[in-house]
Amino acid sequence: MDTVPQLDLKAQYATLREEMAQALSAVLDSQYFVLGPTVERFEAEMSAYLGGAHAIGCASGTDALILSLAALDIGPGHEVVTSPFTFFATASCAYKVGARPVFVDVEAETLQIDPAKVEAAIGPKTRALLPVHLFGQCCDMDAMLAIGARRKLPVVEDACQALSAQYLGQDGKPHQAGTMGATGTYSFFPSKNLGGYGDGGLIATGDDALAVRLRKLRVHGAETRYHHLEVGWNSRLDALQAAVLSVKLKRLDAWSAARARNADRYDHLLADSGLIATGKVRPLGRAQYSTHIFHQYTVRVAGRDRMAEHLRTRGIGHAIYYPVPLHLQECFRDLGYREGAFPVAEQAAREVLSLPMYPELTPAQQERVVEELGAAAKAA
Ligand SMILES: *Cc1c(COP(=O)(O)O)cnc(C)c1O
């Protein structure tokens, strides 16, 4: 019985081994490990990739979010409007600067934040909108930016799952995810589409003053060494990660294209299997206004937990992103949300299943996945 992992980083590493050894060895020879020339080179490459935005490396995607809110002077007494259906850090960053997340429900088709619900959540304490580009495609940024402009609120884009996705907006030009708001945040956690060999993150901004502030905030708020005008963080990208990421960035577009091909193949295999026609498996919708780089290939299934258990016994990798919407997390109890507050997100949490997805995934592996989904649906 052939097993299929949800993510296979070894398959990617096999294609990079020698170039990676050289890149890491160069850092070891330099003995310059935190920020410094290797990080500066990677930041310049990211800036070019992102169409000229300032690119500021930091210790993680979570820190990129926290630093963004801090640089926008968001703190105690303030609120940040965001999605309840995302990775924890999208909302915890507000807590970490002393502010509160305020949630709005997601769209049923794509599970992206629903712009139609945003305005009602804005109040006198609101200081930012924090949409996330979930699973590798953009949310409706024209709508989010329009609300931000109307209400004079900066938009912080959580692009941690969407680096290399392009937003196809009303202006007719493609925009890299994370480059449209006041800041955009990226994560280089190993399982992300551009993954380091440890933690890492980056902030993009087109605003010169914000960039200067962010560069200070990541080094304890120091203006020059040992002279602090404000208290910042220790949140720096290290040179070993930057060296790894420089090797990988050159391949990112090809990897994104391979993921999209694999997603198309899943679509066809699922359609041919009859699982879509019978409604047993429903892939999430693709937005017209975004390309999709398939950080995850996620479907909705009835009887999800039984389905997942079947896949587990058959050695088919899968993941549940996300089983508990953020408004129902124990740690956010004091926000006062109840079950039923966000029905679309709550139903998604019961139905979503993410299938194996990575560039090197083979057609035969994908056939195995769909075969076992079919077997599980029949058994149900
Ligand atoms: C991964 C992720 C983060 C956090 O990134 P880390 O580098 O793990 O801190 C934030 N938001 C989203 C949507 C993510 O997927």
The ligand as an SDF file (V2000), in Angstrom:
LIG
                    3D

 15 15  0  0  0  0  0  0  0  0999 V2000
    2.4070   30.6490    9.2650 C   0  0  0  0  0  0  0  0  0  0  0  0
    1.4800   31.7710    9.4340 C   0  0  0  0  0  0  0  0  0  0  0  0
    1.7480   32.8270   10.3140 C   0  0  0  0  0  0  0  0  0  0  0  0
    2.8860   32.8330   11.2740 C   0  0  0  0  0  0  0  0  0  0  0  0
    4.1200   32.5930   10.7460 O   0  0  0  0  0  0  0  0  0  0  0  0
    5.3140   32.0320   11.6830 P   0  0  0  0  0  0  0  0  0  0  0  0
    6.5100   32.2590   10.8390 O   0  0  0  0  0  0  0  0  0  0  0  0
    5.0250   30.5960   11.9370 O   0  0  0  0  0  0  0  0  0  0  0  0
    5.3270   32.8330   12.9140 O   0  0  0  0  0  0  0  0  0  0  0  0
    0.8630   33.8760   10.3580 C   0  0  0  0  0  0  0  0  0  0  0  0
   -0.2400   33.8920    9.6050 N   0  0  0  0  0  0  0  0  0  0  0  0
   -0.5450   32.8910    8.7650 C   0  0  0  0  0  0  0  0  0  0  0  0
   -1.7860   32.9800    7.9440 C   0  0  0  0  0  0  0  0  0  0  0  0
    0.2880   31.7890    8.6600 C   0  0  0  0  0  0  0  0  0  0  0  0
   -0.0360   30.7830    7.8460 O   0  0  0  0  0  0  0  0  0  0  0  0
  1  2  1  0
  2  3  1  0
  2 14  2  0
  3  4  1  0
  3 10  2  0
  4  5  1  0
  5  6  1  0
  6  7  2  0
  6  8  1  0
  6  9  1  0
 10 11  1  0
 11 12  2  0
 12 13  1  0
 12 14  1  0
 14 15  1  0
M  END
$$$$
